[in-house]
Amino acid sequence: MSLPPGLLPEGLRDRLPPEAGAAARLLRAVYDTAHAHGYDRVAPPMAEFEEGLVGRLRPDGVQDLLRVVDPLSQRTLALRPDITAQIGRIAATRLAHRARPLRLSYGGQILKLRATQLRPERELLQAGAELIGSDGVAAAIEVIAMAVEALEIAGVEKITVDLTLPDLVPTLAADTFPLAEDKIDAVRSELDEKDAGAIRALGADAYLPLIHAAGPVAAALEKMRTIDAGGALATRLDGIEQIAAAISERATVTLDPTERHGFEYQSWLGFSLFGGGISGEIGRGGSYSIAHDGGGEEPAFGVSLYLDPLVDAGLGRSESECIFLPFGTDTAIGAQLRAEGWRTVAALAEGETATSPACTHIWNGKPVRLA
C-alpha cells in the first residue's frame, strides 16, 4: 500500500509561511543577542556516533535517541535530542585549548524518539548559550539576563524565571537534616512530587517545610533561611537573592526549591523560563559540569530556549510591508525600496498582477496601497 502524497512520520511537520519565517527570525534574535554578549556561534552536526553522544546526555535524553546505522562506518549513529550535550563535547575536545570562560551559542533542530502530551511534535527548534569555565553567581546573572533579553527581543511579555536548587536534599542530608544514603533519592523524588505522606513514611519529616517554601522569591527566601538554621544553604540563598535583584525589573522571579524533574544533571542552581500567554516552558538551564575525556571536569552555566511555543503563539511574524513591482519596473527602484525596508515581489511577465497575498502595495510611481 503506497503512502498518501505528502504524508510525514508522526510528530514531524512542514513549517509553512508565515510560521517558517517567524521561526527563522526568532532564531536570529537569539543569535544576535548572544553575539552581542560575546558568545561565539558553533554548529554541531545533526547526528553523532551513539556511544559518544550517550555519554554526555542526561538519563532521560538517552531514552529520546533515534538511532540509525551508518552505511559508511557500520557504526550506530544517534540523532541529537538536545544540543547542549554536543556543546559540552566541543568544549572538552576541539576547544579544550581555548581560554576560559568560554562563551558559545548554538541553534538548530533536534529530534526526539517520542513526543510528549504538551508537545506532540518530535522535531523541535532549540537555541541557547553556554558559559563554560564558571558556574557562579556572576555567570548565572549573565546567562539568565541574556536569555530574558533575547525573549524580550523576540516579543515575549510577562516573563517569569522560576529558580530551583537541584542539590538541595544532598546538601541538607550531609549535616542539617541527616539522611541515610539509600533514602536521599527517594526523598528528592517525593519532594519533587510534593507528596507529604510519602515523605513522612520515609521518616524525613524535617524536609516537609520545604514543600511550602515555594513562591515569589522574596517570601520563599525568607522561609528557606528559617528552615536552613544551620546555614548549609547560606551561600546558595545569597546567590539567589543577588540573581533576583539583577533581573527583577525585567522578569518575575519565583523559587521552587524542590523542583527536580528535568534538572537531574544540574548542580547548585536550575531555572525555567515562562512567558505570558504561552503554554509550558519556553526555556530552562542552570549550572552543571562538563567531563573531559582525559579525566576531570569543569563548571559551566547555560540556557536552552525552545522556540516552537513562541512561533505557535504568533511571535516572530514579519511586520515589513510588501510591494508588488509591475513588469518592467526599474531594478534600481526595487533595490531602493528594499533598502528602505520593503519586501518586493517583481512581476516576471507582462500582464502579471499582484496576486501574492503578502503584498499590501503596488508601485505606481510611488507605493499605492492595494484595496
N, C-alpha and C positions, 0 to 999 in steps of 0.2 A: 504494500500500500504506500503510495507516494505521499510525501508531506505537502500540505497546502502551501501555495506560494507565500513567501514572507513569514512563515511560522518560525519563531525563535524558541530556544530552550526555555524552560520555566525559570522565571526570575531574571531573564535578560530582556532588554528592550532597546529600541531605537530612540534616541533623543532627537526630536524634530524641532523645526523653528516654532516658536521663539525660544524654547527651553534649551536647545543645544547652544545657542549663542549666549544665553544667560549663564549657563554653566561655565563657559569659557571666560566670560567677564568676571565671574566670582573667583575663579581660579587665578585670574590675573590680579585681582585685588589682593589676594593672599600673597602672591609672588612679590608684588610691588611693595607691600607693607614690610615683608620680611627683608627684602633687598635694601629698603631704606634704613633698616635697623642693623645692617651689616651682615646679613645671613646670605651665604653663597648657595646657589641652587645646585642640586645634584639630581640625576635622573637614573635610578636603578632599573634593571630590566623587569619585565612582567613575570618572568619565570626564572627559577634558580634550581640548582640541584637540591633535591628534597632533604638530604642529610644535613646540608649546611643551613638551610632555612629553618628546619625544625629546631635546631639547637639554639636559635635566637628568638623563637616565638614563645609567647606565654602559653600555658597549657590549653586554654580554650581556643587559641589561634591554631594550634595543631589540628584540632578537630575540624577546622574550616578549610583545610587544604584540599584543593582539587589537583589530582596527580595525573601525569601522563608519562609515557616512556619516550625518551628522546631517541629517534632512529639513528642519530649520528654517534652518540656516546654509549647508547644502550643502557643508560642510567635513568633512574626515575627523576623527573622534574616535578616541581610543585609551583602552581600559580599563586602569586602572593595574595594572602587575605588581609595584609596590613603592610604598610611601607616602613613603619618605624623600625622594625627588625632589620630591614635592609640598610637603613641609615647607620645602625649600630655596626653592621658588618663593614661598611665603607670606612667608618671612623676608626675601627680597630685594625683594619688591614691597609687599604690603599692610602688612607690619610693619617695613619698612625704617626707619621713623622711631623705632621703639622703642629704648630704651636697651639696650646690650649689657653683659654677656652676656644673651642672650635664651633663656629656657628654655621649650620646647614639648614636649607629649606628644601621642600620637595612638593610634588603634586602628581596625581595620576589615578588611573583606575585600579581598583582592587577587585578580586573575585572570590566569593565565599562558596563553600560547598553547599550550604543550606541557607535559606532566608530565615528571617525572624517574623514574628507576628507584627512587630512595629514597622519593619522594613521588608516588604515582600520581594524587593529586588536583591539579586545576588551580586550584581556588578554595581559598584559604588565609586563615587569620586571622593578621594581623600587628599587633603593638603595639610601641610604643617611645617613645624620648625623644631630643631633640636639644638640645644646648647650643651656641648659636650666638654667635660672637664670641670664642671661646677654644678652643684645642686643645692646651694644655699639660698638664703632669703633674697639676696640681690638677683640671683639667677631666676628665682621664681617670679619676682616682681617684673623683671624684663620680659619673660616669656608670656606671662598671663596678660600683662598690659598690652603687649604686642598683639596677642590673639583678640583681645577686646577691640583694639584699634582696627584690626582687619575686618572684624564683624561689623563694626560701625560703618566703615567704608563700603561694605557690601550691602548696607541698608538695614541691618538688624537693629531693632529697637528693644528697649527694656531688657537689656542683657543681665543675666544672673550668673554669678560664679559661685558654685557650690563646692566648698572645700571639705576634704576628709583627711583622716590620719590613718593610713593603711597599717602602720606598725604599732598602733595604739595598744592592743592587747599584749603582745610580747614585751613591750616596754614596761607596762604596768605589772605584768606577771613576774618580771625579774626581781621586783623588790616591793613595790607598793601594795599590790594585791596578789600575793604568791599563788601560782597555779602549777599543778603537775604538768610536765611537758606534754603528756598524752592528752591533755584537756584543752590546750591552747587553741588548736584549730577548731575544735567543736564550739568553744565559747565565741570565737571570732565569727563563725557561721551563724550562730544563734543571735548574736548582736546585730549582724547584718540583716537578719530576718525580723529583728525587734521582738523576739519570742521570749517574753519574761518567764513563762512557765518552764521552758526548756533550760533557761539559764539557772533557775532555781534548782532544777533536777540535777544539774551538773555541779551543784554546790558552789556556785560562783555568784552568790547574792551581792557581793561587793561591787560587781560590774553592772548591776541593774540601773543605777543612776545615770549611766552613760546613755541609755536609751532615750532619756528625756533631755539630754544636753544637746539637742539639735534645734536649729532655727536661725534667726538673724544673728550675725556674727558676734555682735557686742554682748547680747544676752547669753549666747552659747559659750563664749569665752569665760564669762563670769561663772557659769555653772561648772565648766571644766576646771577652773582654778580652785573651786571649792572641793571638787572631787579629788583633784591632784594635790592633796595636802602635803605629800612628801616631796613634791617638786620634781618628780621624774619627767614630767612633760613641760616644764617651765620654758625651756628654750624653744620647743615647738610652738607653744601657745604664744610666746612673744613674737615668734616669726609670723604666725598667722595674723596677729594684730598689726604688724608692720605691712604685710601684704594687703590687708583690708584697707588700711589707711591710704595706701598708694593708689588703689583702684576704685575706692568707694564713690568718688564723684562721677565715675563713668559706668558703674555697674552696681547692682545689688549683690552684696556678699553674704552668703549663708555658710553655716558649718554643720555638717552631719558627721561627727567624729567616728561613728561605727560603720559607715558605708564602706563596703569592701568589694562587692561584686564588680569585676572588671578592673580592679586595682591590685590584683594579686602580685604583680611584679613591681609595683611602686614601693618606695621606701617610706620616707617620713611624711610626704605630702602628695595628695592626689586632688584633682579638681575636675568638675564637669561644667560645661557651658550650656546655657539655655537662652532662648530668645522669645520675646513676646509674640504670641500668635503662631509660634512654630512648634509642632508636636515633637516631643522627645529631645534627646541630647543633640546638640549641634557641634560638640567638641568635647574632648577630655585630654588629660595629660597629668604630669606630675614628675616627681623625682625617681630615678632608677639608676641601675649600674649597667655598664657595658663590659662584657667579658672579652678579654684578649686571648687569642688562640695560644699565645706563648705563656699564659698564666697572668693572673692579676686582673683587676677591674678598675674602671674609672667612673666617677659620678657623672650624671647627666640630668638635664631637665628639659622636657619637651611638651609639645601640644600637637594633637591631631584635630583637624576641623573636618566635619562631614558636610559636604556642600549640597547633596541631593535634597535634604529638607529645605534648604534655602531656595533652591530652584522651584520646588513644589509650592513654596509659599509666595512665589511670584517675584522674588528678588532677582536682580541682575539683568532685568529687561532693559534694552537699549532705549534711551529717550531721544536719540537723534532722529530728525525727520528725514524722510526720503523724497527725493525729487526725480521725476521722470524727464529724461532728455530726449526730445523728438529726434528722429533720424536726421543726420546731417549737422547736429549741434556741434559747434567747435569744441574739440577736445580740451582746449585751454579753459573753456567755461566750466567743464566738468571738474578739471583739476582745481580751479579756484573755489568752486562750491565745496569740494571735499576738504580743502584746506580750511574752510570756514566751519566745518563740522557736519556738513550734509552727507547723507548717503545718496548715491546716484545710481539710477538704472537707465542705461542708454538703449534706445531702440536699435535693433540690428538690421531692420529693413524698413523701406518707405511704407507708410500707412500703418505701421505698428502703433498701437495705442497703450495708454497707461493702465494695463490690466493687472499689474502687480498690486496685491492688497497692501503691501508695505509702503507704497508711495502715497504721500499726502499732498504733494505739489507737482506741478508741471512747469517746465521752463518755457516762458513765452517772452523772452527779453528780460524777464525778471521772474522770480518764483511766484507762481499763482496757485493758491490752494484749490485742490480738487473738490468738487461738490460731494 
